[in-house]
Amino acid sequence: MSIIRIDPEARWSEAVIHNGVIYYTSVPAQLDGDAYEQTQSALAEIDNMLARAGSDKSCILDATIFIIDKADFKAMNRAWDEWVCAGHAPVRCTVQSGLMHEKYKVEIKIIAAVAE
């Protein structure tokens, strides 16, 4: 059994790869923007991590999006729709949730396959 941990720390790893599956949670690097800009930032972080892990957004299997305010749903979806690969959209759900950083408007958890 092979488990690869990317940038492991005492409390968490940035990503984990097991059996050809990548597990990753993205938060926006830019926290001063609105929900649209924060979603764009979090999606860019996903692109970066997937490239490091040998994959890309066309291989995302599942996405869970956490937003703090239902009013941000439309803005988040606009950024998502501009980014997601047509014909390769993953299973997705969106949850309204309190997030642990006071400036976060969005957090995105994905499960993706390593590209073949």
C-alpha positions in Angstrom: 0.0 0.0 0.0 1.5 3.3 -1.1 0.4 6.6 0.4 2.0 9.8 -0.8 1.6 12.8 1.4 2.3 16.2 -0.3 3.8 18.8 2.0 2.9 17.0 5.3 2.9 18.9 8.5 2.1 17.9 12.1 -1.6 18.5 11.7 -2.4 17.9 8.0 -0.9 17.3 4.6 -1.6 19.6 1.6 -2.8 16.6 -0.4 -2.7 12.8 -0.2 -2.5 10.3 -3.1 -3.6 6.7 -2.6 -4.4 4.1 -5.2 -4.3 6.7 -8.0 -6.7 9.0 -6.2 -5.8 12.5 -5.0 -7.5 14.1 -2.0 -7.2 17.8 -1.6 -8.9 20.8 0.1 -8.4 24.2 -1.4 -8.8 27.6 0.3 -8.3 30.9 -1.5 -4.8 32.4 -1.4 -6.4 35.9 -2.0 -8.7 36.7 0.9 -9.6 40.3 0.1 -11.9 39.6 -2.8 -15.6 38.8 -3.0 -16.9 35.3 -3.3 -16.3 35.3 -7.1 -12.7 36.3 -6.7 -12.1 33.9 -3.7 -13.6 31.0 -5.7 -11.3 31.9 -8.7 -8.3 31.9 -6.2 -9.3 28.5 -4.7 -9.8 27.0 -8.1 -6.3 28.2 -9.2 -4.9 26.5 -6.1 -6.7 23.3 -7.2 -5.1 23.6 -10.7 -1.7 24.0 -9.1 -2.0 21.1 -6.7 -3.4 18.8 -9.4 -0.4 19.6 -11.7 1.9 18.8 -8.8 0.1 15.5 -8.3 0.1 14.5 -11.9 -3.4 15.4 -12.8 -5.7 18.2 -14.0 -9.3 19.4 -13.5 -10.7 17.0 -16.1 -9.9 14.2 -13.7 -11.8 15.6 -10.7 -14.3 13.0 -9.5 -16.0 14.8 -6.7 -16.1 18.3 -5.3 -17.7 19.7 -2.1 -17.9 23.5 -1.9 -18.4 25.2 1.4 -19.7 28.8 1.4 -20.5 30.9 4.4 -23.3 32.9 2.9 -26.1 31.6 0.6 -26.1 35.0 -1.1 -22.6 34.1 -2.5 -23.9 31.0 -4.3 -24.4 32.8 -7.7 -21.0 34.4 -7.6 -19.3 31.1 -6.7 -21.2 29.3 -9.5 -20.1 32.0 -12.0 -16.4 31.3 -11.2 -17.0 27.5 -11.2 -18.8 27.6 -14.5 -16.0 29.6 -16.1 -13.4 27.1 -14.8 -14.9 23.6 -14.9 -14.1 21.4 -18.0 -17.2 21.0 -20.2 -18.0 17.3 -20.5 -15.9 16.5 -17.4 -17.8 18.0 -14.6 -17.5 16.1 -11.3 -20.2 15.2 -8.9 -20.6 18.3 -6.8 -22.5 19.6 -3.7 -22.5 22.9 -2.1 -22.9 23.4 1.7 -23.5 26.5 3.7 -21.1 26.3 6.6 -19.1 28.4 9.0 -15.4 28.4 8.0 -12.5 28.6 10.4 -10.8 31.7 8.9 -12.9 34.9 9.4 -12.1 36.1 5.8 -12.9 32.8 4.0 -16.0 33.0 1.8 -15.3 29.6 0.2 -13.5 26.4 0.7 -13.4 23.5 -1.9 -12.6 19.9 -1.2 -11.9 17.6 -4.2 -11.2 14.0 -5.0 -9.5 13.4 -8.3 -7.9 10.6 -10.3 -4.2 10.8 -11.2 -4.1 11.3 -14.9 -3.3 8.2 -17.0 
